Amino acid sequence: MALRIEDYALIGDCHTAALVGTDGSIDWLCLPRFDSASVFGSLLGTEDHGRWQVAPSADVRESTRSYIDGTFTLVTRWTTPTGEAEVIDLMPFGDGYADIIRRVRGISGTVEFLEELVIRFDYGEAIPDLVPVASAPSPTDARLGAHRLDRALVVGMVRAGNGSALTRSRDAGASLAPRPARVDPRRDRWNRRGRHDEPA
């Protein structure tokens, strides 16, 4: 079930935007543009209509979120009984693809995160065939890295320890077209790429 609209924050790349809930779920995203059909549409339906959730698997004692000054880079911080960690979400722009970067960073103790990716094209009507990145693409494929795959759902666990960081990214573009160079979220510029006052 979707959250209240005031429980969502916006990240975007000037071509499209995603709504990120306080529960760590991206519940709305149209790709590759604002006027495209949705890929994550659980805002208007159920989880089966598409979402990407990255959130602690344990009970959350406290959560806060804010944007990094001068950017659309969203930082959500969770405190659980076992530690504290944050997820940094952004959509950099300028490479012709719609990229979403989600970085899990441990602050203290250890926090276990559950990652659930449910891709649904065309406002939840089309379930893609999920194929590993190395496979030959077709127009109906969704190419993914190393995860447990089935036709409808991708599930993974992430453990964030003190000072550790793990980055997940997804991008979208024509699957038969040549791919641009991948965004490297580990580089020093990764936060600045999300700024809206810098040229693409």
N, C-alpha and C positions, 0 to 999 in steps of 0.2 A: 504494500500500500504506500502511495506517495506521501511525502511530508507536506506540511503547510508551505505555501510559496515563500513565506518569509524565512524558512529554514534552508533556503538555497542560496549559494553564492555563484557568481558568474565568472567564468574564465573564457577567453576568446582570442582570436588571431586576426580580427578585422574582416574575416570572410565568413566565419561561423562562430558559434559559442556553445558552451556546455554549462549545464546547471549541476552544481556539486552540492549534495545534501550534507547536513550536519552529521549524518550517519556514515559519511565517507563514500556515498554512492553517486555516480554520475547518472542521473535519471533522465536527462534530455540532451540530445545532440543530433543535429542534422549534418550530414556530410555529403559533399565537401563544402557546401555553402549554406547560408541561412535559409534559402528557399528550396533546399533539397529535402528529400524524404528523411525521416529520422532513422538512426541506427540504434540509439538508446531512447526508448519511448515509455519507460515505466512511469514517468510523471503523469501520463494520461491513462494508464492502465495498471497492469501488475508487473511484477519482476519478469514475467515471461515475455514482456514487450521490449526487453532490452535494458541493460544497465551494466555498469562497471563499478563494483564496490571493492574498496580496500579499507578495511577497518579492523580494530582489535577484535580478537575472538573471545576475550574475557570481558567481564563486566567493566564498564567505564565509570570511574569515579568522577572525572571532570573532563570537559573538553572545551577548547577555545579555538577561535580561528580569526585570522586577519590577513590582509594583503600586505606584501612587502611594499614599502613606501614607493610610490610613483610607478607601480606595475599592476598588472592583472595576475600576478603570481600569488596564489592562495596558499596559506599555511594553516593546517589544522593540527592541533596538538591534543593528544589524549594522555590522561593519567589513569593507569589501571593498578590493581593490587600488586603487580609485579614490576612496574616500571613506568617510564614516560617516553613517548615517541611522537613523531610528527610525520605527516604526509604533506609534501609540497606539490601542488598541482599547477600546471601552466600549459598554454598552447602557444608555442613560438610561431613566428610567421616569416615568410620570405622565401620558402623553398618550393612552393607550388603544391605541397601536400598539406593536409590538415593533421598536424601532429598533436598528440596529447602525451604529456610527460607527467608521471606520478612517481615521486621519490619518497621512499620510506626511510626515515632517519631516526636511529636510536639516540635518546638523550641520557637516560639513566635506567639502570636495571635491565630487564628484558621484557619486550612486549611481542606477543605473537599476533600476527595479522592474518586474516582470511581474505583471499582475493577471489572474487567471483566475476567472471566476464560472460555476459549473455548478449550476443550480437543478434540483432533482428533488423533486417533491411525493410524498407518500404512500410514504415509505421507499424512494425511488428508483424507484418503479414508474411515475410519471407525469412526462412531459417537458412543461413548459409551452410555450405559444406566447409568444415574447418580442415585445413591442410597445413602441414609443416611448411616453414618458410622455404625450404629447399625444393619443394614440389613445384611442378609446372603450373602456373596460374591459369585460371579461366575466369570469365566475367562474373561467375557466381561464387568464387572462392573467397574465403577470409584467410589470409596467411598469418600464422602465429609462430612465436618462438617456442621454447621448451615448456610446455604445460601438459597437464592431463587433458586430453581432448575427447569430446564426443560431438555428436552433431548439433547439440543445443547449448552446451555449457562448457566453460573452462574454469577449473577450480585450482587454486594453489594456496600454499601457506608460506608466509614470510616471517622470519624471526628477526627482530631489530634489537641488537644489544647496544650497550653504551658506546657511542661514537661510530657505530656502523651505519652504512647507507646502502640502499638497494634501489635501483631505478628501473621502472617499467615504462615502456612507451608503446603507443599504438599510433599508426598513421593510416591515412586513407587517400587513395587516388585511383585512377584507372588501373586495374590489375594487369592489363596487357601492355601498358605503357612503360617505357624505361623509368626506373626509379631514380629520384634525385639522391644525393648523398644523404645518409642518415644523420639526424640530429644527434650530437654527442652530448648528453646531459651532464657528463662528468667534467666538461671543460669549464674554465673560470667564467666564461661568458653566458652560461646557460640561464642565469636569472635575467640578465640584461636583454636576452633575445625576446623576452616577453614584454618589454617596455613598449608603450605605445607612442613615446615621444622620440624614438630612434627610427631611422630609415630601415626599410625591410632589407 
